[in-house]
Amino acid sequence: MCKPFRDYLTLTREYTREIITFGGFALVCFVYSDFRQLARDQASTAAQTVEILRAMDTRLSVIEHRTDSPGK
C-alpha cells in the first residue's frame, strides 16, 4: 500500500519542473483568455459611450442653434 504512494512521490519529485511549467502554461492561457474577454467588453462599452456622447452633442448643438437664433 505504501509502495505506490512512495513511487508517486518519487515521480512527482523527478518531474517537478515539468509539472510547474505545464501549470504555468495553463495559467497563462487562462489569464490571456480572460484578458481578451475584458478587452472586448471594454471596447464595446467605449463604443456605446461614444454613440451616447455623439447624440448628446447633436442635441446640444440643436439647442444652442435655437437659442442663438434672433427670430425665435
All heavy atoms as a GROMACS GRO file, in nm:
protein
  582
    1MET      N    1   0.082  -0.118   0.000
    1MET     CA    2   0.000   0.000   0.000
    1MET      C    3   0.087   0.125   0.000
    1MET      O    4   0.055   0.222  -0.064
    1MET     CB    5  -0.090  -0.004   0.123
    1MET     CG    6  -0.168   0.120   0.144
    1MET     SD    7  -0.337   0.082   0.111
    1MET     CE    8  -0.409   0.239   0.127
    2CYS      N    9   0.197   0.121   0.071
    2CYS     CA   10   0.285   0.236   0.083
    2CYS      C   11   0.375   0.250  -0.040
    2CYS      O   12   0.418   0.359  -0.072
    2CYS     CB   13   0.368   0.223   0.209
    2CYS     SG   14   0.440   0.377   0.263
    3LYS      N   15   0.403   0.139  -0.108
    3LYS     CA   16   0.492   0.141  -0.223
    3LYS      C   17   0.439   0.227  -0.338
    3LYS      O   18   0.514   0.310  -0.391
    3LYS     CB   19   0.517  -0.003  -0.269
    3LYS     CG   20   0.599  -0.015  -0.393
    3LYS     CD   21   0.741  -0.049  -0.361
    3LYS     CE   22   0.812  -0.085  -0.489
    3LYS     NZ   23   0.912   0.009  -0.525
    4PRO      N   24   0.313   0.215  -0.380
    4PRO     CA   25   0.265   0.302  -0.489
    4PRO      C   26   0.268   0.450  -0.452
    4PRO      O   27   0.299   0.535  -0.536
    4PRO     CB   28   0.122   0.256  -0.514
    4PRO     CG   29   0.114   0.118  -0.460
    4PRO     CD   30   0.214   0.113  -0.347
    5PHE      N   31   0.238   0.480  -0.328
    5PHE     CA   32   0.241   0.620  -0.285
    5PHE      C   33   0.384   0.675  -0.289
    5PHE      O   34   0.406   0.787  -0.333
    5PHE     CB   35   0.182   0.631  -0.143
    5PHE     CG   36   0.172   0.772  -0.094
    5PHE    CD1   37   0.082   0.860  -0.151
    5PHE    CD2   38   0.255   0.817   0.007
    5PHE    CE1   39   0.072   0.991  -0.107
    5PHE    CE2   40   0.246   0.948   0.052
    5PHE     CZ   41   0.155   1.035  -0.005
    6ARG      N   42   0.479   0.595  -0.245
    6ARG     CA   43   0.620   0.637  -0.248
    6ARG      C   44   0.667   0.654  -0.393
    6ARG      O   45   0.739   0.749  -0.425
    6ARG     CB   46   0.706   0.535  -0.176
    6ARG     CG   47   0.852   0.578  -0.169
    6ARG     CD   48   0.933   0.489  -0.082
    6ARG     NE   49   0.887   0.508   0.056
    6ARG     CZ   50   0.911   0.425   0.155
    6ARG    NH1   51   0.983   0.317   0.132
    6ARG    NH2   52   0.867   0.447   0.276
    7ASP      N   53   0.625   0.563  -0.480
    7ASP     CA   54   0.660   0.577  -0.622
    7ASP      C   55   0.600   0.704  -0.681
    7ASP      O   56   0.663   0.773  -0.762
    7ASP     CB   57   0.611   0.455  -0.701
    7ASP     CG   58   0.690   0.330  -0.668
    7ASP    OD1   59   0.802   0.343  -0.613
    7ASP    OD2   60   0.639   0.220  -0.698
    8TYR      N   61   0.478   0.736  -0.641
    8TYR     CA   62   0.412   0.857  -0.689
    8TYR      C   63   0.488   0.981  -0.643
    8TYR      O   64   0.509   1.075  -0.720
    8TYR     CB   65   0.268   0.861  -0.638
    8TYR     CG   66   0.194   0.986  -0.675
    8TYR    CD1   67   0.151   1.010  -0.805
    8TYR    CD2   68   0.169   1.082  -0.577
    8TYR    CE1   69   0.085   1.125  -0.838
    8TYR    CE2   70   0.102   1.199  -0.610
    8TYR     CZ   71   0.060   1.221  -0.739
    8TYR     OH   72  -0.006   1.335  -0.772
    9LEU      N   73   0.530   0.984  -0.516
    9LEU     CA   74   0.607   1.098  -0.466
    9LEU      C   75   0.743   1.110  -0.535
    9LEU      O   76   0.789   1.220  -0.565
    9LEU     CB   77   0.626   1.087  -0.315
    9LEU     CG   78   0.502   1.113  -0.230
    9LEU    CD1   79   0.536   1.091  -0.082
    9LEU    CD2   80   0.450   1.252  -0.250
   10THR      N   81   0.805   0.997  -0.562
   10THR     CA   82   0.934   0.999  -0.632
   10THR      C   83   0.915   1.055  -0.773
   10THR      O   84   0.994   1.137  -0.819
   10THR     CB   85   0.993   0.857  -0.639
   10THR    OG1   86   1.007   0.806  -0.505
   10THR    CG2   87   1.129   0.859  -0.706
   11LEU      N   88   0.811   1.011  -0.840
   11LEU     CA   89   0.780   1.061  -0.974
   11LEU      C   90   0.751   1.211  -0.971
   11LEU      O   91   0.796   1.286  -1.058
   11LEU     CB   92   0.660   0.984  -1.030
   11LEU     CG   93   0.628   1.005  -1.176
   11LEU    CD1   94   0.740   0.949  -1.262
   11LEU    CD2   95   0.497   0.937  -1.209
   12THR      N   96   0.680   1.254  -0.870
   12THR     CA   97   0.648   1.396  -0.856
   12THR      C   98   0.775   1.477  -0.832
   12THR      O   99   0.792   1.585  -0.890
   12THR     CB  100   0.550   1.418  -0.739
   12THR    OG1  101   0.434   1.338  -0.759
   12THR    CG2  102   0.509   1.562  -0.729
   13ARG      N  103   0.866   1.427  -0.751
   13ARG     CA  104   0.992   1.497  -0.726
   13ARG      C  105   1.077   1.505  -0.852
   13ARG      O  106   1.142   1.607  -0.878
   13ARG     CB  107   1.072   1.425  -0.617
   13ARG     CG  108   1.034   1.470  -0.480
   13ARG     CD  109   1.131   1.416  -0.375
   13ARG     NE  110   1.050   1.366  -0.265
   13ARG     CZ  111   1.046   1.241  -0.222
   13ARG    NH1  112   1.124   1.150  -0.277
   13ARG    NH2  113   0.968   1.206  -0.124
   14GLU      N  114   1.077   1.399  -0.932
   14GLU     CA  115   1.159   1.397  -1.053
   14GLU      C  116   1.106   1.493  -1.159
   14GLU      O  117   1.184   1.551  -1.234
   14GLU     CB  118   1.165   1.255  -1.110
   14GLU     CG  119   1.249   1.160  -1.029
   14GLU     CD  120   1.247   1.019  -1.086
   14GLU    OE1  121   1.204   1.002  -1.201
   14GLU    OE2  122   1.291   0.927  -1.015
   15TYR      N  123   0.977   1.507  -1.168
   15TYR     CA  124   0.916   1.588  -1.274
   15TYR      C  125   0.854   1.718  -1.222
   15TYR      O  126   0.759   1.769  -1.280
   15TYR     CB  127   0.811   1.506  -1.349
   15TYR     CG  128   0.873   1.392  -1.426
   15TYR    CD1  129   0.861   1.261  -1.381
   15TYR    CD2  130   0.944   1.417  -1.542
   15TYR    CE1  131   0.918   1.157  -1.450
   15TYR    CE2  132   1.002   1.313  -1.612
   15TYR     CZ  133   0.988   1.183  -1.567
   15TYR     OH  134   1.045   1.081  -1.636
   16THR      N  135   0.909   1.773  -1.115
   16THR     CA  136   0.854   1.896  -1.056
   16THR      C  137   0.860   2.011  -1.156
   16THR      O  138   0.762   2.084  -1.172
   16THR     CB  139   0.932   1.933  -0.929
   16THR    OG1  140   0.923   1.825  -0.837
   16THR    CG2  141   0.878   2.058  -0.865
   17ARG      N  142   0.971   2.028  -1.224
   17ARG     CA  143   0.984   2.138  -1.320
   17ARG      C  144   0.882   2.126  -1.432
   17ARG      O  145   0.821   2.225  -1.472
   17ARG     CB  146   1.124   2.141  -1.379
   17ARG     CG  147   1.228   2.184  -1.280
   17ARG     CD  148   1.363   2.192  -1.345
   17ARG     NE  149   1.462   2.228  -1.245
   17ARG     CZ  150   1.589   2.206  -1.257
   17ARG    NH1  151   1.636   2.147  -1.365
   17ARG    NH2  152   1.673   2.243  -1.163
   18GLU      N  153   0.863   2.008  -1.484
   18GLU     CA  154   0.767   1.988  -1.592
   18GLU      C  155   0.624   2.015  -1.545
   18GLU      O  156   0.544   2.075  -1.617
   18GLU     CB  157   0.778   1.846  -1.649
   18GLU     CG  158   0.904   1.820  -1.728
   18GLU     CD  159   1.025   1.790  -1.641
   18GLU    OE1  160   1.012   1.783  -1.517
   18GLU    OE2  161   1.134   1.774  -1.699
   19ILE      N  162   0.594   1.972  -1.424
   19ILE     CA  163   0.460   1.994  -1.369
   19ILE      C  164   0.435   2.143  -1.349
   19ILE      O  165   0.329   2.196  -1.386
   19ILE     CB  166   0.442   1.916  -1.237
   19ILE    CG1  167   0.442   1.766  -1.264
   19ILE    CG2  168   0.314   1.958  -1.166
   19ILE    CD1  169   0.452   1.680  -1.139
   20ILE      N  170   0.532   2.213  -1.293
   20ILE     CA  171   0.517   2.357  -1.272
   20ILE      C  172   0.509   2.430  -1.406
   20ILE      O  173   0.429   2.523  -1.422
   20ILE     CB  174   0.632   2.411  -1.184
   20ILE    CG1  175   0.617   2.356  -1.042
   20ILE    CG2  176   0.634   2.563  -1.184
   20ILE    CD1  177   0.731   2.389  -0.951
   21THR      N  178   0.589   2.389  -1.503
   21THR     CA  179   0.585   2.451  -1.635
   21THR      C  180   0.449   2.433  -1.700
   21THR      O  181   0.392   2.527  -1.755
   21THR     CB  182   0.694   2.393  -1.726
   21THR    OG1  183   0.822   2.416  -1.665
   21THR    CG2  184   0.692   2.456  -1.863
   22PHE      N  185   0.395   2.314  -1.695
   22PHE     CA  186   0.263   2.288  -1.753
   22PHE      C  187   0.156   2.368  -1.680
   22PHE      O  188   0.067   2.426  -1.742
   22PHE     CB  189   0.231   2.138  -1.747
   22PHE     CG  190   0.099   2.106  -1.808
   22PHE    CD1  191   0.082   2.107  -1.945
   22PHE    CD2  192  -0.010   2.074  -1.728
   22PHE    CE1  193  -0.041   2.078  -2.002
   22PHE    CE2  194  -0.133   2.045  -1.783
   22PHE     CZ  195  -0.148   2.047  -1.921
   23GLY      N  196   0.164   2.373  -1.547
   23GLY     CA  197   0.068   2.452  -1.470
   23GLY      C  198   0.077   2.600  -1.503
   23GLY      O  199  -0.025   2.668  -1.515
   24GLY      N  200   0.199   2.650  -1.518
   24GLY     CA  201   0.217   2.790  -1.556
   24GLY      C  202   0.164   2.820  -1.694
   24GLY      O  203   0.102   2.924  -1.717
   25PHE      N  204   0.185   2.728  -1.787
   25PHE     CA  205   0.133   2.746  -1.922
   25PHE      C  206  -0.020   2.749  -1.921
   25PHE      O  207  -0.082   2.831  -1.988
   25PHE     CB  208   0.184   2.634  -2.013
   25PHE     CG  209   0.139   2.649  -2.155
   25PHE    CD1  210   0.191   2.750  -2.235
   25PHE    CD2  211   0.046   2.563  -2.209
   25PHE    CE1  212   0.150   2.764  -2.366
   25PHE    CE2  213   0.004   2.576  -2.340
   25PHE     CZ  214   0.056   2.676  -2.419
   26ALA      N  215  -0.080   2.661  -1.844
   26ALA     CA  216  -0.227   2.660  -1.832
   26ALA      C  217  -0.277   2.790  -1.770
   26ALA      O  218  -0.378   2.846  -1.814
   26ALA     CB  219  -0.272   2.540  -1.750
   27LEU      N  220  -0.206   2.840  -1.670
   27LEU     CA  221  -0.244   2.966  -1.606
   27LEU      C  222  -0.233   3.083  -1.704
   27LEU      O  223  -0.320   3.170  -1.708
   27LEU     CB  224  -0.157   2.991  -1.483
   27LEU     CG  225  -0.190   3.115  -1.401
   27LEU    CD1  226  -0.330   3.104  -1.341
   27LEU    CD2  227  -0.088   3.134  -1.293
   28VAL      N  228  -0.127   3.085  -1.782
   28VAL     CA  229  -0.110   3.191  -1.883
   28VAL      C  230  -0.224   3.187  -1.984
   28VAL      O  231  -0.278   3.292  -2.022
   28VAL     CB  232   0.028   3.177  -1.953
   28VAL    CG1  233   0.034   3.261  -2.079
   28VAL    CG2  234   0.138   3.218  -1.859
   29CYS      N  235  -0.262   3.070  -2.028
   29CYS     CA  236  -0.373   3.058  -2.124
   29CYS      C  237  -0.503   3.110  -2.062
   29CYS      O  238  -0.580   3.180  -2.128
   29CYS     CB  239  -0.390   2.914  -2.168
   29CYS     SG  240  -0.257   2.855  -2.273
   30PHE      N  241  -0.527   3.077  -1.937
   30PHE     CA  242  -0.649   3.124  -1.870
   30PHE      C  243  -0.649   3.275  -1.856
   30PHE      O  244  -0.749   3.342  -1.886
   30PHE     CB  245  -0.661   3.059  -1.732
   30PHE     CG  246  -0.773   3.113  -1.650
   30PHE    CD1  247  -0.904   3.081  -1.679
   30PHE    CD2  248  -0.747   3.200  -1.545
   30PHE    CE1  249  -1.008   3.133  -1.605
   30PHE    CE2  250  -0.849   3.252  -1.470
   30PHE     CZ  251  -0.980   3.219  -1.500
   31VAL      N  252  -0.537   3.333  -1.812
   31VAL     CA  253  -0.529   3.478  -1.795
   31VAL      C  254  -0.543   3.548  -1.930
   31VAL      O  255  -0.612   3.651  -1.941
   31VAL     CB  256  -0.398   3.518  -1.724
   31VAL    CG1  257  -0.374   3.668  -1.728
   31VAL    CG2  258  -0.398   3.468  -1.581
   32TYR      N  259  -0.483   3.493  -2.034
   32TYR     CA  260  -0.492   3.553  -2.167
   32TYR      C  261  -0.636   3.554  -2.216
   32TYR      O  262  -0.684   3.656  -2.267
   32TYR     CB  263  -0.403   3.478  -2.265
   32TYR     CG  264  -0.417   3.526  -2.407
   32TYR    CD1  265  -0.362   3.648  -2.446
   32TYR    CD2  266  -0.484   3.450  -2.502
   32TYR    CE1  267  -0.375   3.693  -2.575
   32TYR    CE2  268  -0.497   3.495  -2.632
   32TYR     CZ  269  -0.443   3.616  -2.668
   32TYR     OH  270  -0.456   3.661  -2.796
   33SER      N  271  -0.706   3.444  -2.201
   33SER     CA  272  -0.845   3.439  -2.248
   33SER      C  273  -0.933   3.532  -2.165
   33SER      O  274  -1.023   3.598  -2.218
   33SER     CB  275  -0.899   3.297  -2.243
   33SER     OG  276  -0.911   3.252  -2.110
   34ASP      N  277  -0.906   3.542  -2.035
   34ASP     CA  278  -0.983   3.633  -1.950
   34ASP      C  279  -0.954   3.778  -1.990
   34ASP      O  280  -1.046   3.860  -1.995
   34ASP     CB  281  -0.948   3.608  -1.804
   34ASP     CG  282  -1.041   3.681  -1.709
   34ASP    OD1  283  -1.163   3.679  -1.734
   34ASP    OD2  284  -0.992   3.737  -1.610
   35PHE      N  285  -0.830   3.810  -2.019
   35PHE     CA  286  -0.794   3.946  -2.060
   35PHE      C  287  -0.856   3.981  -2.194
   35PHE      O  288  -0.901   4.094  -2.214
   35PHE     CB  289  -0.642   3.960  -2.068
   35PHE     CG  290  -0.598   4.097  -2.110
   35PHE    CD1  291  -0.608   4.204  -2.022
   35PHE    CD2  292  -0.548   4.119  -2.236
   35PHE    CE1  293  -0.567   4.330  -2.061
   35PHE    CE2  294  -0.509   4.245  -2.276
   35PHE     CZ  295  -0.518   4.352  -2.188
   36ARG      N  296  -0.860   3.885  -2.286
   36ARG     CA  297  -0.924   3.910  -2.416
   36ARG      C  298  -1.070   3.945  -2.398
   36ARG      O  299  -1.122   4.036  -2.462
   36ARG     CB  300  -0.912   3.787  -2.506
   36ARG     CG  301  -0.792   3.788  -2.593
   36ARG     CD  302  -0.788   3.675  -2.691
   36ARG     NE  303  -0.918   3.640  -2.743
   36ARG     CZ  304  -0.943   3.533  -2.814
   36ARG    NH1  305  -0.847   3.448  -2.840
   36ARG    NH2  306  -1.063   3.508  -2.859
   37GLN      N  307  -1.140   3.871  -2.311
   37GLN     CA  308  -1.281   3.898  -2.285
   37GLN      C  309  -1.298   4.036  -2.222
   37GLN      O  310  -1.389   4.110  -2.259
   37GLN     CB  311  -1.341   3.790  -2.195
   37GLN     CG  312  -1.488   3.805  -2.170
   37GLN     CD  313  -1.571   3.793  -2.297
   37GLN    OE1  314  -1.539   3.716  -2.386
   37GLN    NE2  315  -1.675   3.872  -2.306
   38LEU      N  316  -1.211   4.071  -2.129
   38LEU     CA  317  -1.216   4.203  -2.065
   38LEU      C  318  -1.195   4.314  -2.168
   38LEU      O  319  -1.269   4.413  -2.170
   38LEU     CB  320  -1.112   4.213  -1.955
   38LEU     CG  321  -1.100   4.349  -1.887
   38LEU    CD1  322  -1.224   4.378  -1.803
   38LEU    CD2  323  -0.976   4.353  -1.801
   39ALA      N  324  -1.097   4.298  -2.254
   39ALA     CA  325  -1.070   4.399  -2.357
   39ALA      C  326  -1.188   4.412  -2.453
   39ALA      O  327  -1.224   4.522  -2.494
   39ALA     CB  328  -0.942   4.363  -2.433
   40ARG      N  329  -1.249   4.300  -2.489
   40ARG     CA  330  -1.365   4.302  -2.577
   40ARG      C  331  -1.483   4.376  -2.511
   40ARG      O  332  -1.550   4.456  -2.576
   40ARG     CB  333  -1.406   4.158  -2.614
   40ARG     CG  334  -1.513   4.151  -2.719
   40ARG     CD  335  -1.546   4.006  -2.754
   40ARG     NE  336  -1.429   3.939  -2.808
   40ARG     CZ  337  -1.387   3.818  -2.770
   40ARG    NH1  338  -1.454   3.750  -2.680
   40ARG    NH2  339  -1.281   3.764  -2.824
   41ASP      N  340  -1.506   4.349  -2.385
   41ASP     CA  341  -1.614   4.417  -2.312
   41ASP      C  342  -1.588   4.567  -2.301
   41ASP      O  343  -1.680   4.648  -2.318
   41ASP     CB  344  -1.632   4.357  -2.173
   41ASP     CG  345  -1.686   4.216  -2.175
   41ASP    OD1  346  -1.740   4.174  -2.281
   41ASP    OD2  347  -1.675   4.147  -2.072
   42GLN      N  348  -1.464   4.605  -2.273
   42GLN     CA  349  -1.431   4.747  -2.261
   42GLN      C  350  -1.445   4.818  -2.395
   42GLN      O  351  -1.490   4.933  -2.400
   42GLN     CB  352  -1.290   4.764  -2.206
   42GLN     CG  353  -1.280   4.737  -2.059
   42GLN     CD  354  -1.141   4.762  -2.004
   42GLN    OE1  355  -1.044   4.774  -2.079
   42GLN    NE2  356  -1.130   4.770  -1.873
   43ALA      N  357  -1.408   4.753  -2.503
   43ALA     CA  358  -1.422   4.814  -2.636
   43ALA      C  359  -1.570   4.835  -2.669
   43ALA      O  360  -1.608   4.939  -2.724
   43ALA     CB  361  -1.356   4.727  -2.742
   44SER      N  362  -1.652   4.739  -2.634
   44SER     CA  363  -1.796   4.752  -2.657
   44SER      C  364  -1.854   4.866  -2.575
   44SER      O  365  -1.933   4.947  -2.625
   44SER     CB  366  -1.866   4.621  -2.622
   44SER     OG  367  -2.005   4.635  -2.629
   45THR      N  368  -1.816   4.876  -2.450
   45THR     CA  369  -1.864   4.984  -2.364
   45THR      C  370  -1.816   5.120  -2.416
   45THR      O  371  -1.893   5.217  -2.416
   45THR     CB  372  -1.815   4.962  -2.220
   45THR    OG1  373  -1.861   4.836  -2.175
   45THR    CG2  374  -1.865   5.070  -2.127
   46ALA      N  375  -1.693   5.127  -2.461
   46ALA     CA  376  -1.640   5.253  -2.515
   46ALA      C  377  -1.717   5.294  -2.640
   46ALA      O  378  -1.748   5.412  -2.659
   46ALA     CB  379  -1.491   5.239  -2.545
   47ALA      N  380  -1.751   5.199  -2.727
   47ALA     CA  381  -1.827   5.231  -2.847
   47ALA      C  382  -1.967   5.282  -2.811
   47ALA      O  383  -2.015   5.379  -2.871
   47ALA     CB  384  -1.838   5.107  -2.936
   48GLN      N  385  -2.030   5.222  -2.713
   48GLN     CA  386  -2.161   5.269  -2.669
   48GLN      C  387  -2.151   5.410  -2.609
   48GLN      O  388  -2.237   5.495  -2.635
   48GLN     CB  389  -2.222   5.173  -2.567
   48GLN     CG  390  -2.261   5.040  -2.626
   48GLN     CD  391  -2.305   4.942  -2.518
   48GLN    OE1  392  -2.294   4.969  -2.400
   48GLN    NE2  393  -2.354   4.826  -2.561
   49THR      N  394  -2.047   5.436  -2.534
   49THR     CA  395  -2.028   5.568  -2.474
   49THR      C  396  -2.007   5.673  -2.582
   49THR      O  397  -2.063   5.784  -2.574
   49THR     CB  398  -1.907   5.566  -2.378
   49THR    OG1  399  -1.927   5.466  -2.280
   49THR    CG2  400  -1.886   5.700  -2.312
   50VAL      N  401  -1.932   5.640  -2.685
   50VAL     CA  402  -1.910   5.734  -2.795
   50VAL      C  403  -2.042   5.766  -2.865
   50VAL      O  404  -2.069   5.883  -2.896
   50VAL     CB  405  -1.806   5.678  -2.895
   50VAL    CG1  406  -1.805   5.755  -3.024
   50VAL    CG2  407  -1.668   5.678  -2.833
   51GLU      N  408  -2.125   5.666  -2.888
   51GLU     CA  409  -2.254   5.691  -2.953
   51GLU      C  410  -2.342   5.781  -2.868
   51GLU      O  411  -2.408   5.872  -2.918
   51GLU     CB  412  -2.324   5.558  -2.982
   51GLU     CG  413  -2.260   5.478  -3.092
   51GLU     CD  414  -2.256   5.553  -3.225
   51GLU    OE1  415  -2.356   5.618  -3.261
   51GLU    OE2  416  -2.151   5.548  -3.291
   52ILE      N  417  -2.343   5.758  -2.738
   52ILE     CA  418  -2.424   5.841  -2.648
   52ILE      C  419  -2.372   5.985  -2.648
   52ILE      O  420  -2.450   6.081  -2.655
   52ILE     CB  421  -2.423   5.782  -2.505
   52ILE    CG1  422  -2.502   5.651  -2.503
   52ILE    CG2  423  -2.479   5.881  -2.405
   52ILE    CD1  424  -2.487   5.573  -2.374
   53LEU      N  425  -2.240   6.001  -2.644
   53LEU     CA  426  -2.182   6.136  -2.645
   53LEU      C  427  -2.209   6.207  -2.776
   53LEU      O  428  -2.234   6.329  -2.779
   53LEU     CB  429  -2.032   6.130  -2.617
   53LEU     CG  430  -1.994   6.093  -2.473
   53LEU    CD1  431  -1.843   6.077  -2.461
   53LEU    CD2  432  -2.045   6.196  -2.376
   54ARG      N  433  -2.207   6.136  -2.888
   54ARG     CA  434  -2.239   6.198  -3.017
   54ARG      C  435  -2.384   6.245  -3.019
   54ARG      O  436  -2.414   6.355  -3.068
   54ARG     CB  437  -2.216   6.100  -3.130
   54ARG     CG  438  -2.073   6.083  -3.168
   54ARG     CD  439  -2.057   5.992  -3.287
   54ARG     NE  440  -1.917   5.966  -3.310
   54ARG     CZ  441  -1.870   5.864  -3.378
   54ARG    NH1  442  -1.953   5.776  -3.429
   54ARG    NH2  443  -1.741   5.848  -3.395
   55ALA      N  444  -2.474   6.162  -2.968
   55ALA     CA  445  -2.615   6.201  -2.964
   55ALA      C  446  -2.634   6.324  -2.875
   55ALA      O  447  -2.709   6.417  -2.911
   55ALA     CB  448  -2.700   6.085  -2.914
   56MET      N  449  -2.567   6.327  -2.762
   56MET     CA  450  -2.577   6.442  -2.673
   56MET      C  451  -2.521   6.568  -2.738
   56MET      O  452  -2.577   6.677  -2.724
   56MET     CB  453  -2.505   6.414  -2.541
   56MET     CG  454  -2.576   6.314  -2.452
   56MET     SD  455  -2.483   6.272  -2.305
   56MET     CE  456  -2.477   6.426  -2.220
   57ASP      N  457  -2.410   6.555  -2.811
   57ASP     CA  458  -2.350   6.668  -2.880
   57ASP      C  459  -2.445   6.723  -2.985
   57ASP      O  460  -2.461   6.845  -3.000
   57ASP     CB  461  -2.217   6.628  -2.942
   57ASP     CG  462  -2.144   6.743  -3.006
   57ASP    OD1  463  -2.136   6.850  -2.942
   57ASP    OD2  464  -2.098   6.728  -3.121
   58THR      N  465  -2.509   6.635  -3.058
   58THR     CA  466  -2.606   6.678  -3.160
   58THR      C  467  -2.723   6.751  -3.096
   58THR      O  468  -2.765   6.858  -3.144
   58THR     CB  469  -2.657   6.555  -3.239
   58THR    OG1  470  -2.545   6.487  -3.295
   58THR    CG2  471  -2.752   6.597  -3.349
   59ARG      N  472  -2.775   6.697  -2.988
   59ARG     CA  473  -2.886   6.763  -2.920
   59ARG      C  474  -2.846   6.900  -2.865
   59ARG      O  475  -2.922   6.996  -2.875
   59ARG     CB  476  -2.937   6.674  -2.807
   59ARG     CG  477  -3.004   6.547  -2.860
   59ARG     CD  478  -3.037   6.449  -2.751
   59ARG     NE  479  -3.138   6.506  -2.662
   59ARG     CZ  480  -3.172   6.451  -2.546
   59ARG    NH1  481  -3.114   6.339  -2.506
   59ARG    NH2  482  -3.265   6.505  -2.471
   60LEU      N  483  -2.726   6.909  -2.807
   60LEU     CA  484  -2.679   7.038  -2.757
   60LEU      C  485  -2.659   7.138  -2.871
   60LEU      O  486  -2.688   7.258  -2.855
   60LEU     CB  487  -2.549   7.022  -2.680
   60LEU     CG  488  -2.563   6.964  -2.540
   60LEU    CD1  489  -2.424   6.938  -2.481
   60LEU    CD2  490  -2.641   7.057  -2.450
   61SER      N  491  -2.610   7.093  -2.983
   61SER     CA  492  -2.593   7.182  -3.098
   61SER      C  493  -2.727   7.237  -3.144
   61SER      O  494  -2.739   7.356  -3.176
   61SER     CB  495  -2.525   7.108  -3.214
   61SER     OG  496  -2.395   7.071  -3.179
   62VAL      N  497  -2.829   7.153  -3.148
   62VAL     CA  498  -2.963   7.198  -3.188
   62VAL      C  499  -3.016   7.299  -3.087
   62VAL      O  500  -3.070   7.403  -3.124
   62VAL     CB  501  -3.058   7.077  -3.202
   62VAL    CG1  502  -3.202   7.121  -3.216
   62VAL    CG2  503  -3.016   6.991  -3.319
   63ILE      N  504  -2.999   7.272  -2.959
   63ILE     CA  505  -3.046   7.365  -2.855
   63ILE      C  506  -2.972   7.498  -2.864
   63ILE      O  507  -3.033   7.606  -2.856
   63ILE     CB  508  -3.030   7.302  -2.715
   63ILE    CG1  509  -3.128   7.186  -2.699
   63ILE    CG2  510  -3.051   7.405  -2.606
   63ILE    CD1  511  -3.104   7.102  -2.574
   64GLU      N  512  -2.840   7.495  -2.883
   64GLU     CA  513  -2.763   7.618  -2.896
   64GLU      C  514  -2.806   7.696  -3.019
   64GLU      O  515  -2.814   7.819  -3.017
   64GLU     CB  516  -2.614   7.586  -2.902
   64GLU     CG  517  -2.554   7.544  -2.771
   64GLU     CD  518  -2.408   7.503  -2.784
   64GLU    OE1  519  -2.360   7.486  -2.900
   64GLU    OE2  520  -2.343   7.486  -2.681
   65HIS      N  521  -2.831   7.626  -3.128
   65HIS     CA  522  -2.872   7.692  -3.251
   65HIS      C  523  -3.008   7.759  -3.230
   65HIS      O  524  -3.030   7.872  -3.279
   65HIS     CB  525  -2.879   7.589  -3.365
   65HIS     CG  526  -2.918   7.648  -3.495
   65HIS    ND1  527  -2.836   7.736  -3.563
   65HIS    CD2  528  -3.031   7.638  -3.571
   65HIS    CE1  529  -2.896   7.773  -3.674
   65HIS    NE2  530  -3.015   7.715  -3.681
   66ARG      N  531  -3.098   7.696  -3.160
   66ARG     CA  532  -3.231   7.755  -3.136
   66ARG      C  533  -3.221   7.876  -3.044
   66ARG      O  534  -3.296   7.973  -3.062
   66ARG     CB  535  -3.324   7.651  -3.075
   66ARG     CG  536  -3.372   7.549  -3.173
   66ARG     CD  537  -3.471   7.455  -3.108
   66ARG     NE  538  -3.506   7.349  -3.202
   66ARG     CZ  539  -3.571   7.240  -3.168
   66ARG    NH1  540  -3.607   7.221  -3.043
   66ARG    NH2  541  -3.599   7.149  -3.258
   67THR      N  542  -3.135   7.871  -2.943
   67THR     CA  543  -3.126   7.985  -2.851
   67THR      C  544  -3.047   8.102  -2.911
   67THR      O  545  -3.068   8.216  -2.872
   67THR     CB  546  -3.059   7.944  -2.719
   67THR    OG1  547  -2.929   7.890  -2.746
   67THR    CG2  548  -3.145   7.844  -2.645
   68ASP      N  549  -2.960   8.076  -3.007
   68ASP     CA  550  -2.883   8.183  -3.071
   68ASP      C  551  -2.960   8.252  -3.182
   68ASP      O  552  -2.924   8.359  -3.225
   68ASP     CB  553  -2.750   8.129  -3.125
   68ASP     CG  554  -2.653   8.092  -3.015
   68ASP    OD1  555  -2.672   8.140  -2.902
   68ASP    OD2  556  -2.559   8.016  -3.043
   69SER      N  557  -3.067   8.189  -3.230
   69SER     CA  558  -3.144   8.245  -3.340
   69SER      C  559  -3.218   8.369  -3.291
   69SER      O  560  -3.291   8.363  -3.192
   69SER     CB  561  -3.247   8.144  -3.393
   69SER     OG  562  -3.182   8.029  -3.439
   70PRO      N  563  -3.204   8.484  -3.361
   70PRO     CA  564  -3.272   8.606  -3.316
   70PRO      C  565  -3.422   8.603  -3.343
   70PRO      O  566  -3.497   8.671  -3.274
   70PRO     CB  567  -3.204   8.718  -3.399
   70PRO     CG  568  -3.145   8.650  -3.515
   70PRO     CD  569  -3.116   8.508  -3.474
   71GLY      N  570  -3.468   8.524  -3.436
   71GLY     CA  571  -3.609   8.523  -3.470
   71GLY      C  572  -3.695   8.439  -3.376
   71GLY      O  573  -3.817   8.446  -3.377
   72LYS      N  574  -3.636   8.359  -3.292
   72LYS     CA  575  -3.718   8.270  -3.209
   72LYS      C  576  -3.711   8.304  -3.066
   72LYS      O  577  -3.632   8.350  -3.001
   72LYS     CB  578  -3.676   8.125  -3.231
   72LYS     CG  579  -3.710   8.080  -3.369
   72LYS     CD  580  -3.691   7.932  -3.381
   72LYS     CE  581  -3.730   7.891  -3.522
   72LYS     NZ  582  -3.731   7.755  -3.541
   0.00000   0.00000   0.00000
